[in-house]
Amino acid sequence: MGQSALRMPDLLDRKAALVIAHPGHELRVHHWLECAKPMTFVLTDGSGRSTVSRLPSTTQILQRAQATPGSIYGRFSDRQIYTALLQHNTELFAAAVEELATAFVEHAIEYVVGDALEGYNPGHDVCRLLINAAVARANYSRKQSIANFCFSLVNLPSAYPQQPVSGAPLKALTVSLQLDDSALARKLAAAQAYAELAQEVNAAIQQMGLRAFQVEQLHPVSQTEAILLYGAEPQFYERYGEQQVALGFYQHVIRCREHLYPLAEALHQCAMA
C-alpha cells in the first residue's frame, strides 16, 4: 500500500486525543497540545513510589492549552499498574481499552497520539499497548477511522524508527512541528515550572540541548506493533527493576517476555473480539 506525506497542519484540523501513561508526558508535545487541544487521557497519577499525585501540574498545562481531560485521568497509581502486570490481570487493562475505544468513537476522534514503545518504563509501554488495542477496536468493531501516532519520551524526537502504517486512514510518514522561538519559550517555561519533574527536565536539557526540543515529531504506529514488542535482550526497565528489588523497594521484577508480551497478545485478541 502506498503512502502519502502528511504535514502537521493537516492534523491540526482534525479531532485528536492524547493518551499518556504519566502526568508530565504532555510536555514532550507541548506545542502540538497548544495547537490541537486534544482530549487527554492520563493512565496514572504519576505518584511513583510516593503518594503525591502529579495531576494538578498537568491539569494546569491542559487548562492553559484549552485541552479537555478524558474519562481516564489519573485513575491508577503506578503500583496498581505494576501489580496488575505481575498478576496478569488482563481484565483491568481490557476494561481500559474498551473505555478508550468508546470515547474515541463517541467524540469522533480522528487520530490518537501517545507514548512510544521504548522499553524504558513498563507503564509507558502498557500505555502504548492500550492505545494500539483501543484504536484497533474502534476501527474494527465500530468502523471508525482513527490514525495512530506516537512520540518518544526518552530519546530525541526523531529517534523513534519510522515504520509503515497498516490500515490507518491517514496514511502518513512521520509528521513534524517546528517550534518558533515563542513556542519554544512557552514549552520550556511549562517544563521548568513543573516542579515534580524539575530533575528530569534539567537532565534532558543538559543531555540533549535546548534545540532538541524545538521540533515535535509524531511517528505513525503499525497496528501489528501491539504484538511485535522487542528482541531477546532485557529491556531497561528489567535491569532497573533488578536494582530496585536488590535495594528492597520491590519484591518482583516486571519482565517483557513474562508480563508485557502476554498482555500485548491478550489485548490484541480483545481488540478483535
Buried (B, 14 or more C-beta within 10 A) or exposed (E): EEEEEBEBEEBBEEBBBBBBBBBBBBBBBBBBBBBBBBBBBBBBBBBBEEEEBBBEBBBEBBEEBEBEBBEBBBBBBBBBBBBBBBEEBBEBBBEBBBBBBBBBBEEEBBBBBBBBBBBBBBBBBBBBBBBBBBBBBBBBBBEBBBBBBBBBBBEBBBEBEEBEBBBBEBBBBBBEBEBEEEBBEBBBEBBBEBEBBEEBBEEBBEEEEEEBBBBBBBBBBBBBBBBEBBEEEBBBBBEBBEEBEEEEEBEEBBBBEBBBBEBBBBBBEBBEE
